[in-house]
Amino acid sequence: MNYFLKVNKTLLSYSLIILIVIPIFGINFLISFLGNILLLLFLIPLLLLLLVFIGFNFYKSKSSTCNNCGAISLGLSDTCMNCGADLKDISIRNQFNKKPSESTIEVKAEEIK
């Protein structure tokens, strides 16, 4: 009998813990606890994907391509590192940096006879 208790000490410990916890907190506590753990297991990867997507869009908005040589530069430099061309006009034409008032088209109404 002593050998049985030594071998199954952890099983006996977990069984006693479960038999004590279930009457005190109830089955509802265990179900909600397991549900929260599963919810975290699903939401953490989604959160990481969202952070990667935001980082990629931030990186994409800060990069510009040179019209002369096609080199991609990151940051706010005024000239291309490869050919020395001016990059200021590229950043002005970039859709992410435009104000909405610069992108709209003014339409005038005319009477048709």
C-alpha positions as CSV (number, residue, x, y, z in Angstrom):
1,M,0.0,0.0,0.0
2,N,2.9,2.3,0.8
3,Y,4.3,1.7,-2.8
4,F,1.0,2.7,-4.3
5,L,1.0,6.1,-2.5
6,K,4.5,6.8,-3.6
7,V,3.9,6.1,-7.2
8,N,0.5,7.9,-7.5
9,K,1.4,10.8,-5.2
10,T,0.8,13.5,-7.9
11,L,-2.4,11.8,-9.1
12,L,-3.7,11.7,-5.6
13,S,-2.7,15.3,-5.0
14,Y,-4.5,16.6,-8.1
15,S,-7.6,14.5,-7.3
16,L,-7.8,16.0,-3.8
17,I,-7.4,19.5,-5.2
18,I,-10.1,18.9,-7.7
19,L,-12.4,17.4,-5.1
20,I,-11.8,20.5,-2.8
21,V,-12.0,23.2,-5.5
22,I,-15.2,21.9,-7.3
23,P,-17.5,22.1,-4.2
24,I,-16.1,25.5,-3.1
25,F,-16.0,27.4,-6.4
26,G,-18.4,25.2,-8.4
27,I,-18.3,23.8,-11.9
28,N,-19.2,27.2,-13.3
29,F,-15.8,28.6,-12.1
30,L,-13.9,25.8,-13.8
31,I,-15.8,26.2,-17.1
32,S,-15.3,29.9,-17.2
33,F,-11.6,29.6,-16.3
34,L,-11.0,27.1,-19.1
35,G,-13.0,29.3,-21.5
36,N,-10.9,32.3,-20.6
37,I,-7.7,30.4,-21.2
38,L,-9.0,29.2,-24.6
39,L,-10.1,32.8,-25.5
40,L,-6.6,34.1,-24.7
41,L,-5.1,31.4,-26.9
42,F,-7.2,32.6,-29.8
43,L,-6.9,36.3,-29.2
44,I,-3.1,36.6,-28.7
45,P,-2.3,35.5,-32.2
46,L,-4.9,37.9,-33.6
47,L,-3.4,40.7,-31.6
48,L,0.0,39.9,-32.9
49,L,-1.3,39.9,-36.5
50,L,-2.9,43.3,-35.9
51,L,0.4,44.7,-34.6
52,V,2.3,43.3,-37.6
53,F,-0.2,44.8,-40.0
54,I,0.0,48.3,-38.3
55,G,3.8,48.1,-38.3
56,F,3.8,47.1,-42.0
57,N,1.5,50.1,-42.9
58,F,3.7,52.5,-40.9
59,Y,6.8,51.2,-42.7
60,K,5.1,51.5,-46.1
61,S,4.0,55.1,-45.4
62,K,7.5,56.2,-44.5
63,S,9.2,54.7,-47.6
64,S,9.5,56.4,-51.0
65,T,10.8,55.3,-54.4
66,C,13.1,57.3,-56.5
67,N,11.8,58.2,-60.0
68,N,15.3,58.2,-61.6
69,C,16.8,54.9,-60.4
70,G,14.0,53.1,-58.6
71,A,15.8,52.8,-55.3
72,I,13.6,52.6,-52.2
73,S,14.6,55.0,-49.4
74,L,13.2,54.8,-45.8
75,G,12.9,57.9,-43.7
76,L,12.7,61.6,-44.3
77,S,15.8,62.1,-46.5
78,D,15.6,64.8,-49.1
79,T,17.8,63.2,-51.7
80,C,18.2,59.6,-53.1
81,M,21.1,57.7,-51.6
82,N,21.8,55.9,-54.9
83,C,21.6,58.6,-57.6
84,G,21.2,61.9,-55.6
85,A,17.9,62.9,-57.1
86,D,15.5,65.1,-55.2
87,L,12.9,63.2,-53.3
88,K,10.9,66.1,-51.9
89,D,8.5,66.2,-54.8
90,I,7.9,62.4,-54.4
91,S,6.8,62.9,-50.7
92,I,4.5,65.7,-51.7
93,R,2.8,63.4,-54.3
94,N,2.5,60.6,-51.9
95,Q,-1.1,59.8,-51.2
96,F,-0.5,59.2,-47.5
97,N,0.9,62.8,-46.9
98,K,-1.8,64.7,-48.9
99,K,-4.4,66.7,-47.1
100,P,-8.0,65.9,-48.1
101,S,-8.6,69.4,-49.4
102,E,-5.8,68.9,-52.0
103,S,-7.3,65.6,-53.2
104,T,-10.8,66.8,-53.9
105,I,-12.0,68.1,-57.3
106,E,-13.9,71.3,-57.5
107,V,-17.0,71.0,-59.8
108,K,-18.9,74.1,-61.0
109,A,-22.5,73.7,-62.0
110,E,-23.4,75.1,-65.4
111,E,-26.9,75.5,-66.9
112,I,-27.5,73.5,-70.1
113,K,-29.5,75.3,-72.8
